[in-house]
Amino acid sequence: MSTERLISFIQDYYKTTEFIPLHAPQFEGNERKYVLDTLDSTFVSTVGAYVDRFEKQVADYTKAKYAVATVNGTAALHIALLLAGVKMGDLVITQALTFVATCNAISYLGAEPVFVDVNIETLGLCPIALLEFLDQECVVREQACFHKSGKRIRAVVVMHTFGHPAKVDELLSTCKKYFIELIEDAAESLGSLYKDQHTGTFAKTSALSFNGNKVITTGGGGMILSREKSIADKAKHVTTTAKQPHPYEFYHDEIAFNYRMPNINAALGCAQLEQLNDYIENKRMLASLYQSELIASELEFIVEPKGARSNYWLNAVICPSKKYRDEMLTKTNQAGVMTRPVWQLIHTLPMFKDSLRGNLDNSIYLADRLVNMPSSVSLT
Ligand SMILES: Cc1ncc(COP(=O)(O)O)c(C=O)c1O
């Protein structure tokens, strides 16, 4: 299929020849009503009924036992890593093919990321590559995993890329064998299931994002999911400046963070969540249209992994070469159809260029060839 034909297909789908964004939010439900409620009540900030309601609704939706709302997904990841015990000088294994926030959160704690390859089918951390890295480079001593450099491997962060679930059960069993905590960066995968279970509920602690470009948005926002009450309580405590509850005294029992989601953002989230199932149906329909349109073309459309139900947050294709990818990016963007390459691999960024890494062949292959296609929900 020529790029010109693909552009026409996308313009026909969105019924416009004007600019088509990669992923735009929709506010067609109760968003205005709920946000106005917060203005009328004056509860726009970190205390308010919508924050509690949003947490409860996300916990119910995902079947995570507990949910703690944060100012953004990066803050949620930061706290998830903190509560996993990640400390200065530790190593945390993750993907090089991820958004930089995953690795920034690791660095906030003085730890360093170690990059292991992604699986070519799921685009998430590869269980085989993880096991190989641990078998070859690490040892277990007294129920703790150490890299041959002497540094402790404290955690593994898997990211469910573009909403496609990673093989999280296999990762979990390897982590257990090596006494490492698994954390899910589920920023992109709200509504995605792996073996009928919601992503973000396999690990003890996970992070969601409600940034403006995500499947639902609170403007800016995130959520820590956990199945352990002690973790959820601690997460709430350290995201609210570690203030001890008291009718009027200000007593804070440790250095902590001002990471609580404001009520005005949570109001938006409650309204968006009411529409999430419709959004996902709509996005899955678009994905199947892309898939049939591209079936006989040189572009490989990325489908949900076996055993998974993806939210298809961002649709993606793999081009036959980097040259083809570059031409396609140029032509589509010139025509006002917003497409994007995948993130620059994290180990190539200046801050992480010296980080430890395993073989990254799949990540490099994908980084050279992958293009994200317009994926907004279309209400027309
Ligand atoms: C994989 C991944 N991790 C973390 C984040 C950080 O979320 P936020 O932008 O809400 O801080 C994002 C998205 O923005 C993301 O895509």
The ligand as an ORCA input file, in Angstrom:
! r2SCAN-3c Opt
* xyz 0 1
  C       5.343      4.180     29.596
  C       5.081      5.426     30.358
  N       5.526      5.519     31.621
  C       5.306      6.603     32.355
  C       4.624      7.674     31.849
  C       4.512      8.871     32.700
  O       3.227      9.304     32.921
  P       2.938     10.874     33.176
  O       3.120     11.588     31.891
  O       1.529     10.854     33.655
  O       3.899     11.324     34.227
  C       4.118      7.619     30.532
  C       3.342      8.665     29.869
  O       3.309      9.786     29.894
  C       4.368      6.461     29.760
  O       3.936      6.368     28.505
*
